[in-house]
């Protein structure tokens, strides 16, 4: 059974990563077909950086992703502190409610938010164009919040609450105790929540498609139009760079987690030695 499990695991990883490998190879291909490698070149990357329209779309996606993930991380961390201070039964109830947006189909979330923004914009605010940059940002913050809470809550549960009480007994205000004691303890979870929110926001198409306006379009929404015609090789180069960016963020997140675990293990060993 173990051998069969290993074989299946290898096959699954091959199935997952072969498309990315083909895409990366295609970004260095002189020809336009992925079926044949005509020679190694950086021309696709040079063409990508000459395309100002495509770079602007990428910049739009990065702006939305950074803003949405930063705001969601701040709100999600504060929300996690509030949830942690609830009673066990209420905490379980709130966490179940928090899980609903993650399990809800994206198309349902996208349509619901779109209808809400159109109603508020046209009926309550009297705007002609109710879908703007701000509706896109609010939508991204909304679906990112549960991912931040999901990453921060375990760190709060693992933390010794007496540390915060001790800091306040020594003269810290609640805010000072948070920044000096609580935040350093839960920082790996906060960082993991930010990275996950950033990747989800950068990758999102379905929700963005329903809430974006004409004044601010993100890369995934515009790329959808490319699927209706032959994809130019410079798109392969852009996808490769995005893949490397997300890979670097994932490695950073795992390194932070490993560092946190080693620090806790070292602290426990020192406590045991005493």
GINOR-V778110 format. One record per residue. N is the residue number from 1. OMEGA is omega in degrees with one decimal (NA if undefined). Layout:
n;omega
N;OMEGA
N;OMEGA
//
This chain:
n;omega
1;-180.0
2;180.0
3;178.6
4;178.8
5;178.9
6;179.5
7;179.4
8;178.8
9;179.1
10;179.6
11;179.4
12;179.6
13;176.9
14;-179.9
15;-177.7
16;-169.5
17;177.3
18;177.3
19;178.6
20;178.6
21;177.9
22;179.9
23;-179.8
24;177.8
25;179.4
26;179.9
27;177.9
28;-176.4
29;177.1
30;-179.8
31;-178.8
32;-177.8
33;176.0
34;-177.7
35;-177.2
36;178.3
37;-175.2
38;-178.9
39;-177.0
40;179.1
41;172.5
42;-174.9
43;-179.1
44;178.5
45;177.4
46;178.7
47;177.8
48;-177.1
49;172.8
50;-177.5
51;-176.3
52;-179.8
53;179.8
54;178.2
55;177.8
56;176.6
57;177.0
58;177.9
59;177.2
60;179.9
61;180.0
62;178.3
63;179.9
64;-177.1
65;-178.6
66;-180.0
67;-176.9
68;-178.5
69;178.7
70;-180.0
71;179.3
72;178.6
73;178.7
74;-179.3
75;-178.0
76;178.1
77;177.8
78;178.6
79;179.2
80;176.9
81;177.8
82;179.8
83;-179.0
84;-179.0
85;177.1
86;174.6
87;-175.9
88;-177.9
89;179.2
90;179.2
91;178.2
92;179.8
93;-178.8
94;179.5
95;176.3
96;176.9
97;178.4
98;-179.0
99;-174.9
100;180.0
101;-179.4
102;179.8
103;180.0
104;177.7
105;-176.5
106;-178.2
107;177.0
108;178.2
109;-178.8
110;-179.3
111;-179.7
112;179.0
113;179.1
114;178.6
115;179.3
116;-178.7
117;179.6
118;179.4
119;-179.0
120;-176.6
121;-174.9
122;-174.3
123;-174.6
124;-176.7
125;177.6
126;179.9
127;176.4
128;178.4
129;-174.9
130;179.5
131;-175.3
132;174.5
133;-175.6
134;177.1
135;177.2
136;179.8
137;179.7
138;179.1
139;-180.0
140;177.1
141;-176.9
142;-176.8
143;176.4
144;-176.1
145;-179.0
146;-179.9
147;176.8
148;179.8
149;-179.7
150;-179.2
151;-176.4
152;-175.3
153;178.5
154;179.2
155;176.5
156;179.0
157;-179.9
158;-174.6
159;175.7
160;-176.3
161;-179.7
162;178.4
163;178.3
164;178.4
165;179.4
166;179.1
167;179.6
168;175.5
169;-179.8
170;172.8
171;179.5
172;168.4
173;177.7
174;179.4
175;178.2
176;178.4
177;178.4
178;-175.7
179;-176.5
180;-175.2
181;-173.0
182;-175.8
183;176.9
184;-179.4
185;-176.2
186;-175.2
187;177.3
188;177.8
189;177.6
190;179.7
191;178.5
192;177.7
193;178.5
194;-178.0
195;179.1
196;178.6
197;179.5
198;-178.6
199;178.4
200;-179.4
201;-179.8
202;-174.1
203;-168.8
204;175.0
205;-169.7
206;-178.3
207;-179.9
208;-177.5
209;-175.3
210;-174.7
211;-178.9
212;176.9
213;-178.5
214;-174.5
215;-175.9
216;-176.3
217;179.2
218;-176.4
219;-179.0
220;-179.9
221;180.0
222;180.0
223;177.7
224;179.1
225;-179.6
226;-177.5
227;-179.2
228;179.5
229;178.8
230;-176.8
231;177.6
232;-177.0
233;179.2
234;175.7
235;175.9
236;178.8
237;179.2
238;178.5
239;179.0
240;179.4
241;177.5
242;177.8
243;179.6
244;177.7
245;-179.8
246;178.5
247;178.4
248;178.4
249;178.6
250;177.6
251;178.4
252;179.2
253;179.4
254;177.6
255;176.8
256;179.0
257;179.1
258;178.8
259;178.8
260;-179.9
261;178.6
262;179.0
263;179.3
264;178.7
265;179.1
266;178.2
267;179.0
268;178.9
269;177.9
270;176.9
271;178.8
272;-179.5
273;178.6
274;NA
//
